[in-house]
């Protein structure tokens, strides 16, 4: 059964510093996708970055990068040069290619950026 | 930019009353999802449609919850009767069919408070 684990309930980072949010996953499907979403206090889910299980290189999107370690089944999100507007909940999620396309979420990490 | 529309944005009701939420996905997105997110937790899939057919409703409490997508476009999620434990954010999302590696696009959500 697919499972996503986020062990950090909360993280603090100073503005302009980098921060890593941890995510580990478990699946028996060799084909899967890993996603990170941001959820501000307003509630909407904002897509940040995607990593496919067969991608050779780590995904990057602007200040976001995904540290994908397939053998360890980890997909950590790295945010560089943190900004005050990055304060939000961050969710790691996984989708199995040979499943019903459903996206399974972790419990989330609350990131707070301070000046 | 196309968006997933949801209404109402906020709903307050008393227990044992009926509640309904509406979702209009992005045009052309055959797959539609309803998620429930309890405060402080990650979203949990309630039901997934492909066109008008239910693909997965294994986590839908069928004694009180129902969902339909009659014409394969917009969808309604109903709760009857509402219970205190139903207080949560109800998120609708859509995606292209067959795009297991594609992102889900979320609406702003419907926040339900049951008194």
Interface residues (C-beta under 8 A of the other chain):
Chain A: X4 X31 X33 X35 X37 X42 X43 X44 X45 X47 X50 X52 X91 X93 X95 X96 X97 X100 X101 X102 X103 X104 X105 X106 X107 X108
Chain B: X31 X33 X41 X42 X43 X44 X45 X48 X55 X56 X89 X91 X93 X95 X97 X100 X101 X103 X104 X105 X106 X107 X108 X109 X111
